[in-house]
Amino acid sequence: MAKVEIYTTMFCPFCFRAKALLKEKGVEFTEYDVGGSGDDRQKMRERADGRHTVPQIFINDQGIGGSDELAALNGSGKLDSLLAAAG
C-alpha cells in the first residue's frame, strides 16, 4: 500500500473533500494540520515546491497537488495504480 500524506487546515472544504475521497477508497493517510504550526506549513511549502494552499497531498513522497488534482487522478483511473504502489 502506498504511503499517503496530506497537509490540511481545520475548516478547509477542499481538505474535507480530499480526505473523503481517500477514506472512500479505504486509504490510510497521515494528516498534518498546518493551521497553527509555522514549522509544518514551511515543511509543506518546501515539499510542495513553494505551493502554500491546502490540501497538499503526497503519495509515496511524490507531490500530486491538491483536491482537484486528486479528483482528476481518480477520474482518469490513475489514482488506483498510484495507491497500489508500495511506499
C-alpha positions as semicolon CSV with decimal commas, in nm:
position;residue;x (nm);y (nm);z (nm)
1;M;0,000;0,000;0,000
2;A;0,116;0,350;-0,078
3;K;0,235;0,598;0,181
4;V;-0,014;0,887;0,168
5;E;0,031;1,220;0,346
6;I;-0,199;1,519;0,338
7;Y;-0,140;1,869;0,472
8;T;-0,465;2,035;0,580
9;T;-0,627;2,306;0,786
10;M;-0,930;2,260;1,009
11;F;-1,204;2,439;0,815
12;C;-1,085;2,381;0,458
13;P;-1,364;2,236;0,238
14;F;-1,111;2,115;-0,020
15;C;-0,929;1,927;0,255
16;F;-1,254;1,760;0,362
17;R;-1,325;1,661;0,002
18;A;-0,978;1,512;-0,049
19;K;-0,991;1,319;0,278
20;A;-1,340;1,191;0,196
21;L;-1,219;1,053;-0,137
22;L;-0,922;0,883;0,027
23;K;-1,145;0,737;0,300
24;E;-1,397;0,619;0,038
25;K;-1,114;0,428;-0,127
26;G;-1,011;0,279;0,208
27;V;-0,676;0,458;0,207
28;E;-0,493;0,517;0,532
29;F;-0,312;0,850;0,540
30;T;-0,111;1,070;0,770
31;E;-0,262;1,413;0,818
32;Y;-0,065;1,724;0,913
33;D;-0,276;2,019;1,030
34;V;-0,078;2,328;0,927
35;G;-0,332;2,575;1,062
36;G;-0,140;2,655;1,377
37;S;0,214;2,546;1,302
38;G;0,453;2,761;1,107
39;D;0,708;2,478;1,106
40;D;0,468;2,228;0,948
41;R;0,349;2,486;0,695
42;Q;0,710;2,564;0,599
43;K;0,785;2,194;0,558
44;M;0,476;2,162;0,338
45;R;0,591;2,453;0,119
46;E;0,936;2,302;0,079
47;R;0,795;1,963;-0,016
48;A;0,533;2,118;-0,247
49;D;0,778;2,334;-0,446
50;G;0,655;2,654;-0,284
51;R;0,282;2,590;-0,310
52;H;0,110;2,721;0,001
53;T;-0,255;2,625;-0,047
54;V;-0,412;2,328;0,127
55;P;-0,456;2,049;0,089
56;Q;-0,119;1,935;-0,040
57;I;-0,119;1,561;-0,100
58;F;0,180;1,331;-0,131
59;I;0,169;0,971;-0,246
60;N;0,494;0,782;-0,187
61;D;0,666;1,119;-0,131
62;Q;0,553;1,246;-0,472
63;G;0,354;1,568;-0,458
64;I;0,035;1,532;-0,657
65;G;-0,116;1,870;-0,570
66;G;-0,448;1,938;-0,406
67;S;-0,807;1,821;-0,405
68;D;-0,872;1,899;-0,772
69;E;-0,563;1,707;-0,883
70;L;-0,658;1,412;-0,662
71;A;-1,007;1,407;-0,814
72;A;-0,862;1,430;-1,166
73;L;-0,632;1,134;-1,098
74;N;-0,930;0,939;-0,969
75;G;-1,142;1,034;-1,270
76;S;-0,873;0,925;-1,514
77;G;-0,823;0,593;-1,336
78;K;-0,462;0,672;-1,245
79;L;-0,517;0,714;-0,871
80;D;-0,572;0,344;-0,804
81;S;-0,237;0,248;-0,956
82;L;-0,059;0,518;-0,754
83;L;-0,225;0,394;-0,438
84;A;-0,141;0,031;-0,515
85;A;0,231;0,103;-0,544
86;A;0,430;0,024;-0,233
87;G;0,575;0,320;-0,049
